Amino acid sequence: MTATMTEDRLSETFAALANPVRRAILTRLADGEASVNEIAAPFDVTLPAISRHIKVLERAGLVSQTQHAQYRPCKLEASPLAGISAWTDQYRPIWEARFNRMDDYLQQIQDNPKENKAND
């Protein structure tokens, strides 16, 4: 997969996750397969709207649907989430270094409270 294709897939995944209803749908599917009616039950949203949300999640590769007679269960597909994890992991060292510096600073403040008041 080329870098552009990876970036496009990542953008599609983030766009799909930008909506709270779609994130809630994924949370529900993390518990197992469900029909569109089962997915729609807790939402104050029309069934066609839930179907559109599912289509967005399908295009992003986050959900798949199979068909068993009249039953078409939706299933969570985790591979795009692994892509997000890989992307965010590249920033982990930066954030860890920043948190470590903040910890050091907070420790310094706690160790020298009089010195810090003199600087105020």
C-alpha positions in Angstrom: 0.0 0.0 0.0 1.4 3.4 -1.0 1.8 6.3 1.4 -1.0 8.2 -0.4 -3.3 5.2 -0.1 -2.5 4.8 3.6 -3.1 8.5 4.2 -6.4 8.4 2.3 -7.5 5.3 4.3 -6.5 7.1 7.5 -8.4 10.2 6.5 -11.5 8.1 5.7 -11.2 6.3 9.1 -10.9 9.6 11.0 -13.8 11.1 9.1 -16.0 8.1 9.9 -15.0 8.3 13.6 -15.7 12.1 13.7 -19.4 11.4 14.3 -20.5 10.4 17.8 -23.3 8.2 16.5 -20.8 6.2 14.4 -18.5 5.9 17.4 -21.4 4.6 19.4 -22.2 2.1 16.7 -18.7 0.8 16.8 -18.8 0.5 20.6 -22.0 -1.6 20.2 -20.4 -3.8 17.6 -17.4 -4.4 19.8 -19.7 -6.6 21.9 -20.6 -8.7 18.8 -22.5 -8.8 15.6 -25.9 -7.0 15.4 -28.6 -6.2 12.9 -29.3 -2.7 11.8 -32.5 -2.8 13.9 -30.5 -3.9 17.0 -28.0 -1.1 16.4 -30.7 1.5 15.9 -32.7 0.6 19.1 -30.9 2.9 21.6 -30.7 5.9 19.2 -33.3 8.6 18.7 -32.4 8.5 15.0 -34.4 7.1 12.1 -33.5 3.7 10.7 -32.5 5.2 7.3 -30.1 7.5 9.2 -28.6 4.6 11.0 -28.2 2.8 7.7 -26.4 5.8 6.2 -24.0 5.8 9.3 -23.4 2.1 8.7 -22.6 2.8 5.0 -20.0 5.4 6.0 -18.4 2.9 8.4 -18.4 0.3 5.7 -16.7 2.6 3.2 -14.1 3.3 5.9 -13.6 -0.4 6.3 -14.7 -0.3 10.0 -17.9 -2.4 9.5 -18.8 -5.3 7.3 -22.2 -6.9 6.6 -22.9 -10.5 5.8 -26.2 -12.0 4.8 -27.8 -15.1 6.3 -31.2 -15.4 4.6 -33.1 -12.3 5.7 -30.6 -11.5 8.5 -27.8 -9.1 7.6 -25.6 -8.7 10.7 -23.0 -5.9 11.0 -19.6 -6.8 12.3 -16.8 -4.6 13.6 -13.6 -4.7 11.4 -10.6 -3.6 13.5 -7.9 -3.3 10.9 -8.5 0.4 10.2 -8.3 1.0 14.0 -4.9 -0.6 13.9 -3.9 2.0 11.3 -4.9 4.8 13.6 -2.9 3.1 16.4 0.2 2.9 14.2 -0.2 6.5 13.2 -0.5 7.8 16.8 2.3 5.6 18.0 4.8 7.7 16.0 3.9 10.6 18.3 4.1 8.6 21.6 7.8 9.4 22.2 7.1 13.2 21.8 4.2 13.1 24.3 6.1 10.9 26.8 9.0 13.3 26.7 6.7 16.2 27.3 5.0 14.5 30.2 8.3 13.5 31.7 9.4 17.1 31.6 6.2 18.2 33.2 6.7 15.6 35.9 10.2 16.9 36.5 8.9 20.4 36.8 6.1 19.5 39.2 8.5 17.6 41.3 10.9 20.6 41.4 8.0 22.8 42.5 7.1 20.4 45.3 10.7 20.1 46.4 11.3 23.9 46.5 8.1 25.6 47.5 9.9 28.6 49.1 12.1 29.2 46.1 9.1 29.2 43.8 7.2 31.8 46.0 10.2 34.1 45.9 10.0 34.1 42.1 6.3 35.1 42.1 
